[in-house]
């Protein structure tokens, strides 16, 4: 009996081991599948292709246009660009920044018919579109572009014009092999870098776009399903509103220093830590926000109590709570952004992105709607 019992026990242990091994193998397969999906999601080749000769023709048209160094401490200034589409149609180097203007084509785009046609054929809203140049020996070191993700509502597309196999283009540890004339999505919210070890200037068109159904139709269905599971901030049309209706949102509120990098671009970050007063005012039949008495950005109404911020993607909004015809709360809603926005603005990865945050911005009591208003502003 002891022998039989021992055999039974040994048999049970063997069966247990087999089950554990099977579960471990299944878990490994699931983890490997997830890792493969994550690797595949670092970059996606989209269906469109473009005529390289026409790309080069338009590039040649802009040969005398001065290029501007791109922002960021992760290169030495050798990485430069030309704006094709920007806030107010200006030659701005800042991607996705709040402002009083709307995104529109620049004079450079008007001179380049093929570039213009490419952008027109992409039936989704564009923010900043640039031609970016990296000379031989140029090095854009590891960094991440925190705001380029589906949760925040903006993604970055590339069309290489001039490239070379000796260009080491790395996204999330994976070396990219993008050819001239192809259209690519890259997840630049992951750590990435470029080192040009070739003998030519690397030239890409870089297109920041907002997300709509057309854009999603360019991606594989399984990719879109994974992004939907994480959350996508889709672009939304503005809701018409009368000046009389908008007047009820006039108020003043505090912007804590930790959130200032989202509202002020182009100033030293050290000047933002004290925070600022945001003042909602009427101007030209719409709402705008003054930051410390300077007109800073427009508000676009996207629902009864929620407004998008001009120049920024739909993943950041201001929401106003009203009681008895008085604004009682202003809330800042953000999706897919890291906690440390200062490090993020410098391209430094400091902790994971937060799926969704709602921050109550303290109201400033005792102010009148016209306090500190600029001429013509109520």
Buried (B, 14 or more C-beta within 10 A) or exposed (E): EEEEEEEEEEEEEEEEEEEEEEEEEEEEEEEEEEEEEEEBBBBBEBEBEBEBEBBBBBBEBBEEBEBBEBBBEBBEEBBBBBBBBBBEBBBBBBBBBBBBBEBEBBEBBEBBEBBBEBBEEBEBBBBBBBBBBBEBEBBBBEBBBBBBBBBBBBBBBBBBBBBBEEBBBBBBEBEBEBEBBBBBBBBBBBBBBBBBEBEBBBBBBBBBBBBBEEBBEBBEEEBBEBBEEEBBBBBBEEEEBEEEEBBEBBBBBBBBBBBBBBBBBEEEBEEBEEBBBBBBBBBEEBBBBBBBEEBBBBBBBBEEBBBBBBBBBBBBBBBBEBEEEEBEBBBBBBBBBBEBBBBBBBBBBBEEBEEEBEEEBEBBEEBEBEEBBEEEBE
